[in-house]
Amino acid sequence: MQNLMVKLADVKEQINEKIKHPYLLKHIEPPIIDEDKLLLLLSLLNKGSVPELIAKKYCITIMLIQIALDTHELVSNHRLDSEELKSRQLTVLAGVYYSGLYYKILAGIDDIEMIRSLAEGIKEVNEHKISLYQKSANTFDDLMNDIKKIESSLFVKVASYLDDTEWNDFSANLLFVKRLNAERELFLQGRKSIVFEAIKNIVGKNETCHDTNDQDKDLLAICDHYIDCSKNLIQKQFRKFPIMDELLVKKIQSVLSKNESYANTLVEEG
């Protein structure tokens, strides 16, 4: 575990050094490095025959891509005062800046196939983000597929590039559960959740309006159904893997145990 922890800290420090920009950080929130995703990437690349130096460059590049995608997602469309408008404009520029950083690193890696794989992953993420934000999905399965692709396309492309397809479904389901857990928490806190807004939109197309409390329970039940299905798949897939690093196992267990059961939520609300 110590070796992976050291690598995790080292790569995270390198990413932080690259995204430091005094003017941007003065006006906008610093980007968040998702340690779970970084750990998943490091574990995947450690399994293969990729030299350690190149593996770190791939990790830094992919996480910069993720940060750029996440930063652009923070841009709002509502009317703003002058200071808020400045912050929004800088957020857009920050996303472009982070994109430029990963392009710079990619240009120094003589690996056209990896570049092509990442480009395909970025395209896929953006396509499904458009679908999610425009509430294009007409079924829950279509909506959940959008969310899963948004969260996992980059990682699935890397796993496919490394010819490690057993990680495809595993990482996709794990990141999907992680995102649904986060959206569920936002909803329970009364904060905006784009995922629950999309679920509600689909429910509204198929049902007449009813009591708000009942509807909230229905939305949670739908979310929990997909969480539980993916958790079951993860547990089945997990048994097939060879021995994993202890740190990764703990992270996986943390994601799987984070979500309260729907029954417990109802008991607390009742």
RAUR-V271052 format. One record per residue. N is the residue number from 1. RES is the residue in three letters. PHI is phi in degrees with one decimal (NA if undefined). PSI is psi in degrees with one decimal (NA if undefined). Layout:
BEGIN
N|RES|PHI|PSI / N|RES|PHI|PSI
END
This chain:
BEGIN
1|MET|NA|-37.6 / 2|GLN|-58.0|-42.3 / 3|ASN|-60.6|-45.5 / 4|LEU|-68.5|-37.1 / 5|MET|-62.6|-40.3 / 6|VAL|-64.6|-44.8 / 7|LYS|-63.0|-41.9 / 8|LEU|-59.6|-47.3 / 9|ALA|-65.0|-40.5 / 10|ASP|-64.4|-48.6 / 11|VAL|-66.1|-40.3 / 12|LYS|-62.0|-40.6 / 13|GLU|-63.8|-40.9 / 14|GLN|-65.1|-39.1 / 15|ILE|-64.4|-44.7 / 16|ASN|-59.9|-38.4 / 17|GLU|-65.0|-37.2 / 18|LYS|-74.4|-33.0 / 19|ILE|-90.2|-1.6 / 20|LYS|-67.9|124.3 / 21|HIS|-146.8|104.5 / 22|PRO|-50.1|-43.2 / 23|TYR|-69.6|-44.9 / 24|LEU|-62.5|-45.6 / 25|LEU|-68.9|-17.5 / 26|LYS|-74.3|-26.2 / 27|HIS|-115.0|-18.3 / 28|ILE|-131.2|162.5 / 29|GLU|-66.8|140.0 / 30|PRO|-64.0|143.5 / 31|PRO|-65.3|150.3 / 32|ILE|-96.7|130.2 / 33|ILE|-92.7|117.0 / 34|ASP|-76.3|104.0 / 35|GLU|-66.3|-31.1 / 36|ASP|-64.0|-44.6 / 37|LYS|-68.0|-39.5 / 38|LEU|-63.3|-43.0 / 39|LEU|-63.9|-39.8 / 40|LEU|-62.7|-42.4 / 41|LEU|-63.6|-47.8 / 42|LEU|-59.2|-41.8 / 43|SER|-65.4|-41.1 / 44|LEU|-64.4|-46.9 / 45|LEU|-70.7|-29.4 / 46|ASN|-67.4|-26.8 / 47|LYS|-72.8|-26.1 / 48|GLY|-91.3|-164.2 / 49|SER|-103.6|18.4 / 50|VAL|-72.9|128.3 / 51|PRO|-56.5|146.8 / 52|GLU|-58.3|-41.5 / 53|LEU|-63.4|-43.5 / 54|ILE|-67.3|-39.8 / 55|ALA|-59.1|-41.5 / 56|LYS|-65.2|-40.1 / 57|LYS|-63.3|-41.2 / 58|TYR|-61.0|-44.7 / 59|CYS|-60.9|-46.3 / 60|ILE|-62.1|-44.7 / 61|THR|-61.0|-49.6 / 62|ILE|-65.2|-39.4 / 63|MET|-69.6|-32.8 / 64|LEU|-66.1|-38.8 / 65|ILE|-59.8|-46.8 / 66|GLN|-61.0|-42.4 / 67|ILE|-64.4|-41.7 / 68|ALA|-62.3|-44.7 / 69|LEU|-63.4|-42.6 / 70|ASP|-66.8|-37.5 / 71|THR|-65.1|-44.3 / 72|HIS|-64.7|-26.2 / 73|GLU|-70.3|-19.2 / 74|LEU|-80.8|-9.7 / 75|VAL|-73.4|125.2 / 76|SER|-96.6|164.8 / 77|ASN|-111.2|-6.0 / 78|HIS|-77.2|161.9 / 79|ARG|-65.5|140.7 / 80|LEU|-131.2|157.9 / 81|ASP|-80.1|178.9 / 82|SER|-61.9|-39.5 / 83|GLU|-70.1|-40.8 / 84|GLU|-66.3|-37.5 / 85|LEU|-62.6|-41.5 / 86|LYS|-60.8|-43.6 / 87|SER|-62.3|-40.8 / 88|ARG|-65.5|-43.8 / 89|GLN|-61.8|-40.2 / 90|LEU|-69.1|-31.5 / 91|THR|-64.6|-42.1 / 92|VAL|-61.3|-46.7 / 93|LEU|-63.8|-35.5 / 94|ALA|-62.6|-42.2 / 95|GLY|-60.3|-41.0 / 96|VAL|-65.8|-40.6 / 97|TYR|-62.2|-46.2 / 98|TYR|-65.3|-34.8 / 99|SER|-63.1|-42.1 / 100|GLY|-61.7|-34.6 / 101|LEU|-64.4|-44.1 / 102|TYR|-73.9|-29.8 / 103|TYR|-65.0|-36.9 / 104|LYS|-63.2|-43.0 / 105|ILE|-67.5|-43.2 / 106|LEU|-60.3|-36.8 / 107|ALA|-63.0|-25.1 / 108|GLY|-90.4|-2.3 / 109|ILE|-105.8|117.3 / 110|ASP|-82.0|71.8 / 111|ASP|-147.9|85.5 / 112|ILE|-62.4|-36.4 / 113|GLU|-66.6|-40.1 / 114|MET|-65.7|-42.7 / 115|ILE|-59.5|-43.3 / 116|ARG|-64.1|-41.5 / 117|SER|-62.3|-43.8 / 118|LEU|-67.5|-38.1 / 119|ALA|-62.1|-41.3 / 120|GLU|-64.4|-39.3 / 121|GLY|-64.0|-43.5 / 122|ILE|-61.6|-44.7 / 123|LYS|-60.0|-44.1 / 124|GLU|-64.7|-43.3 / 125|VAL|-59.5|-47.6 / 126|ASN|-65.2|-38.8 / 127|GLU|-61.5|-44.3 / 128|HIS|-76.4|-26.4 / 129|LYS|-65.9|-41.2 / 130|ILE|-59.7|-45.1 / 131|SER|-60.3|-43.4 / 132|LEU|-65.3|-49.1 / 133|TYR|-72.4|-26.5 / 134|GLN|-88.6|-0.5 / 135|LYS|53.5|47.3 / 136|SER|-77.6|-24.1 / 137|ALA|-66.6|136.5 / 138|ASN|-102.8|-12.6 / 139|THR|-129.4|159.1 / 140|PHE|-65.3|-36.4 / 141|ASP|-62.4|-42.3 / 142|ASP|-64.0|-42.5 / 143|LEU|-62.4|-47.5 / 144|MET|-66.5|-30.4 / 145|ASN|-66.8|-39.2 / 146|ASP|-57.9|-47.6 / 147|ILE|-63.7|-43.5 / 148|LYS|-63.2|-41.4 / 149|LYS|-66.7|-39.0 / 150|ILE|-59.9|-44.1 / 151|GLU|-78.0|-29.6 / 152|SER|-121.1|-7.4 / 153|SER|-56.6|-44.0 / 154|LEU|-60.6|-41.8 / 155|PHE|-73.5|-37.2 / 156|VAL|-65.7|-40.0 / 157|LYS|-63.4|-40.2 / 158|VAL|-66.0|-43.9 / 159|ALA|-61.8|-41.0 / 160|SER|-65.9|-40.5 / 161|TYR|-60.6|-37.5 / 162|LEU|-84.3|3.2 / 163|ASP|58.0|41.4 / 164|ASP|-120.5|64.2 / 165|THR|-66.7|-19.0 / 166|GLU|-65.2|-20.5 / 167|TRP|-82.8|-15.4 / 168|ASN|-57.4|-63.0 / 169|ASP|-66.6|-37.1 / 170|PHE|-62.0|-51.9 / 171|SER|-67.5|-36.6 / 172|ALA|-62.3|-45.8 / 173|ASN|-68.7|-38.2 / 174|LEU|-65.1|-46.1 / 175|LEU|-69.9|-30.6 / 176|PHE|-64.7|-46.8 / 177|VAL|-62.8|-42.0 / 178|LYS|-58.9|-44.4 / 179|ARG|-67.5|-44.1 / 180|LEU|-64.4|-38.0 / 181|ASN|-58.0|-44.6 / 182|ALA|-66.3|-43.1 / 183|GLU|-66.6|-37.4 / 184|ARG|-62.3|-41.1 / 185|GLU|-65.4|-41.3 / 186|LEU|-58.9|-45.5 / 187|PHE|-63.4|-44.0 / 188|LEU|-65.9|-26.6 / 189|GLN|-86.1|-0.9 / 190|GLY|77.5|17.0 / 191|ARG|-98.0|167.1 / 192|LYS|-68.7|130.4 / 193|SER|-129.8|112.9 / 194|ILE|-61.8|-32.1 / 195|VAL|-69.5|-45.3 / 196|PHE|-70.0|-29.4 / 197|GLU|-63.6|-40.5 / 198|ALA|-69.1|-40.0 / 199|ILE|-60.7|-46.0 / 200|LYS|-61.7|-36.8 / 201|ASN|-62.8|-41.9 / 202|ILE|-68.8|-41.1 / 203|VAL|-59.5|-42.7 / 204|GLY|-64.1|-26.6 / 205|LYS|-74.0|-22.5 / 206|ASN|-113.9|-8.6 / 207|GLU|-135.7|155.6 / 208|THR|-80.1|159.2 / 209|CYS|-64.9|137.6 / 210|HIS|-140.7|-174.2 / 211|ASP|-51.1|135.0 / 212|THR|-60.6|-42.3 / 213|ASN|-63.2|-41.3 / 214|ASP|-64.6|-39.4 / 215|GLN|-65.4|-41.4 / 216|ASP|-59.4|-41.4 / 217|LYS|-64.9|-38.1 / 218|ASP|-65.0|-42.1 / 219|LEU|-63.0|-42.6 / 220|LEU|-63.7|-39.6 / 221|ALA|-63.1|-39.9 / 222|ILE|-64.4|-47.5 / 223|CYS|-59.8|-47.3 / 224|ASP|-64.4|-32.6 / 225|HIS|-60.4|-45.5 / 226|TYR|-72.1|-34.1 / 227|ILE|-61.7|-49.2 / 228|ASP|-63.1|-40.1 / 229|CYS|-62.8|-44.5 / 230|SER|-70.2|-36.3 / 231|LYS|-62.3|-39.9 / 232|ASN|-63.1|-40.4 / 233|LEU|-65.6|-41.9 / 234|ILE|-60.2|-44.8 / 235|GLN|-64.2|-37.6 / 236|LYS|-67.5|-43.3 / 237|GLN|-68.1|-36.1 / 238|PHE|-60.9|-36.4 / 239|ARG|-66.8|-23.2 / 240|LYS|-85.5|-14.2 / 241|PHE|-78.3|149.9 / 242|PRO|-67.5|179.5 / 243|ILE|-58.0|130.8 / 244|MET|-103.3|159.8 / 245|ASP|-61.2|141.8 / 246|GLU|-59.8|-37.1 / 247|LEU|-64.7|-41.9 / 248|LEU|-65.6|-41.7 / 249|VAL|-58.8|-43.7 / 250|LYS|-63.6|-39.6 / 251|LYS|-64.9|-41.7 / 252|ILE|-62.9|-45.6 / 253|GLN|-62.2|-35.7 / 254|SER|-64.8|-42.6 / 255|VAL|-65.0|-43.1 / 256|LEU|-69.2|-28.7 / 257|SER|-95.0|-4.5 / 258|LYS|-69.1|-39.2 / 259|ASN|-77.3|126.8 / 260|GLU|-67.7|151.6 / 261|SER|-71.6|151.9 / 262|TYR|-61.1|-36.9 / 263|ALA|-61.6|-44.1 / 264|ASN|-62.8|-37.4 / 265|THR|-63.1|-43.1 / 266|LEU|-65.2|-37.4 / 267|VAL|-63.4|-43.6 / 268|GLU|-65.9|-40.3 / 269|GLU|-70.6|-32.1 / 270|GLY|-72.5|NA
END
